[in-house]
Amino acid sequence: MFEEFILTILHAFKSLSYFGVVLALTFEFIPAELVLPLVGYWVYQGDLNLILAISAGSIGGVTGPLTLYALGRFGGRPLVEKFGKYLFIREKDLVASEKFFDKYGPIIAFLGRFIPGVRTVISVPCGIAKMNVWVFSLYTFLAMVPITAIYVYIGYTLGPHWTDAASLIAVYLKPIGIVILVVLTFFFLWKYRSKLRKR
């Protein structure tokens, strides 16, 4: 029932073309995992251009997280705990994202986009920590370009079966996130050891 309601909203946004794609992704209660494959289907139908659709999706992939970033920056954790449920922010996901941020710092704004359960709410601890908004936006955009491209392209490839995209993509995104996490862990260990040697 809820998904049908969301689909009705998305079809209304379709009339706004690429701006509608950005707008749909700006509202964090609408899952990007639903929006982007549908956008790919619109490309399949010939209503949108693939490159422009990916570009619009990547921009929306920044404006959406910026709303949660602002919630964390200007409201702090108490406001998030009070109103986060209306944006489908679960307590366990918030705690997980805070732990990731504490461990890896600002780069988590990029890395967190590839980690299921952390992807959506990672913007909150970035805001609470008052991370530079331009750095946050840049990291988020760099992560969202490949993610958006994957979702939209698979939705385009699947055509009428675009609803199968989310489960299919999850299989690929998780290993990518793990690889990135391992690489960054080794990078930070290398930097840490380099500092110790200089001392």
Backbone hydrogen bonds, N-H to C=O, Kabsch-Sander energy under -0.5 kcal/mol:
donor,donor_aa,acceptor,acceptor_aa,energy
5,F,1,M,-1.8
6,I,2,F,-2.4
7,L,3,E,-2.5
8,T,4,E,-1.9
9,I,5,F,-1.8
10,L,6,I,-2.6
11,H,7,L,-2.2
12,A,8,T,-1.3
13,F,9,I,-2.0
14,K,10,L,-1.5
15,S,11,H,-0.5
15,S,12,A,-0.9
16,L,13,F,-2.2
17,S,14,K,-1.9
19,F,16,L,-1.1
20,G,16,L,-0.6
21,V,17,S,-1.2
22,V,18,Y,-2.0
23,L,19,F,-2.7
24,A,20,G,-2.5
25,L,21,V,-1.7
26,T,22,V,-1.1
27,F,23,L,-1.0
28,E,26,T,-1.0
30,I,27,F,-2.0
34,L,31,P,-1.4
35,V,31,P,-2.0
36,L,32,A,-2.5
38,L,34,L,-1.1
39,V,35,V,-2.2
40,G,36,L,-2.2
41,Y,37,P,-1.8
42,W,38,L,-2.0
43,V,39,V,-1.9
44,Y,40,G,-2.2
45,Q,41,Y,-2.1
46,G,42,W,-0.5
46,G,43,V,-1.3
47,D,42,W,-2.3
48,L,42,W,-0.8
53,A,49,N,-2.6
54,I,50,L,-2.2
55,S,51,I,-2.3
56,A,52,L,-2.6
57,G,53,A,-2.4
58,S,54,I,-2.2
59,I,55,S,-2.0
60,G,56,A,-2.6
61,G,57,G,-1.5
62,V,59,I,-1.6
63,T,59,I,-2.3
64,G,60,G,-2.0
66,L,62,V,-1.9
67,T,63,T,-0.9
67,T,64,G,-1.3
68,L,64,G,-0.9
69,Y,65,P,-2.6
70,A,66,L,-2.4
71,L,67,T,-1.6
72,G,68,L,-2.2
73,R,69,Y,-2.7
74,F,70,A,-2.7
75,G,71,L,-1.3
76,G,71,L,-0.6
76,G,72,G,-1.0
79,L,75,G,-0.9
80,V,76,G,-1.7
81,E,77,R,-3.0
82,K,78,P,-1.6
83,F,79,L,-2.8
84,G,80,V,-2.6
86,Y,83,F,-1.5
87,L,84,G,-1.6
88,F,85,K,-1.2
89,I,84,G,-2.5
90,R,88,F,-0.7
94,L,90,R,-2.2
95,V,91,E,-2.5
96,A,92,K,-2.1
97,S,93,D,-2.3
98,E,94,L,-2.2
99,K,95,V,-2.1
100,F,96,A,-2.1
101,F,97,S,-2.2
102,D,98,E,-2.7
103,K,99,K,-1.8
104,Y,100,F,-2.5
105,G,101,F,-2.6
107,I,104,Y,-0.7
108,I,105,G,-2.3
109,A,106,P,-2.3
110,F,107,I,-1.6
111,L,107,I,-2.5
112,G,108,I,-2.8
113,R,110,F,-1.1
114,F,111,L,-2.1
115,I,112,G,-1.2
118,V,115,I,-1.9
119,R,115,I,-2.1
122,I,118,V,-1.7
123,S,120,T,-0.6
124,V,121,V,-1.6
126,C,122,I,-1.3
127,G,123,S,-1.9
128,I,124,V,-2.7
129,A,125,P,-2.3
130,K,127,G,-1.5
131,M,126,C,-2.5
136,F,132,N,-2.7
137,S,133,V,-2.3
138,L,134,W,-2.3
139,Y,135,V,-2.7
140,T,136,F,-2.4
141,F,137,S,-2.5
142,L,138,L,-2.6
143,A,139,Y,-1.7
144,M,140,T,-2.5
145,V,141,F,-1.9
147,I,143,A,-1.4
148,T,144,M,-3.0
149,A,145,V,-2.4
150,I,146,P,-2.3
151,Y,147,I,-2.4
152,V,148,T,-2.9
153,Y,149,A,-2.4
154,I,150,I,-2.5
155,G,151,Y,-2.2
156,Y,152,V,-2.4
157,T,153,Y,-2.7
158,L,154,I,-2.8
159,G,155,G,-1.3
161,H,158,L,-1.9
162,W,159,G,-1.6
164,D,161,H,-2.2
165,A,162,W,-1.9
168,L,164,D,-1.5
169,I,165,A,-3.0
170,A,166,A,-2.0
171,V,167,S,-0.8
172,Y,168,L,-0.6
172,Y,169,I,-1.3
173,L,169,I,-2.6
174,K,170,A,-1.5
176,I,172,Y,-1.5
177,G,173,L,-2.6
178,I,174,K,-2.2
179,V,175,P,-2.5
180,I,176,I,-2.5
181,L,177,G,-2.3
182,V,178,I,-2.5
183,V,179,V,-2.6
184,L,180,I,-2.7
185,T,181,L,-2.1
186,F,182,V,-2.3
187,F,183,V,-2.1
188,F,184,L,-2.6
189,L,185,T,-2.2
190,W,186,F,-2.3
191,K,187,F,-2.2
192,Y,188,F,-2.4
193,R,189,L,-2.5
194,S,190,W,-2.0
195,K,191,K,-2.0
196,L,192,Y,-1.9
197,R,193,R,-2.1
198,K,194,S,-1.8
199,R,195,K,-1.6
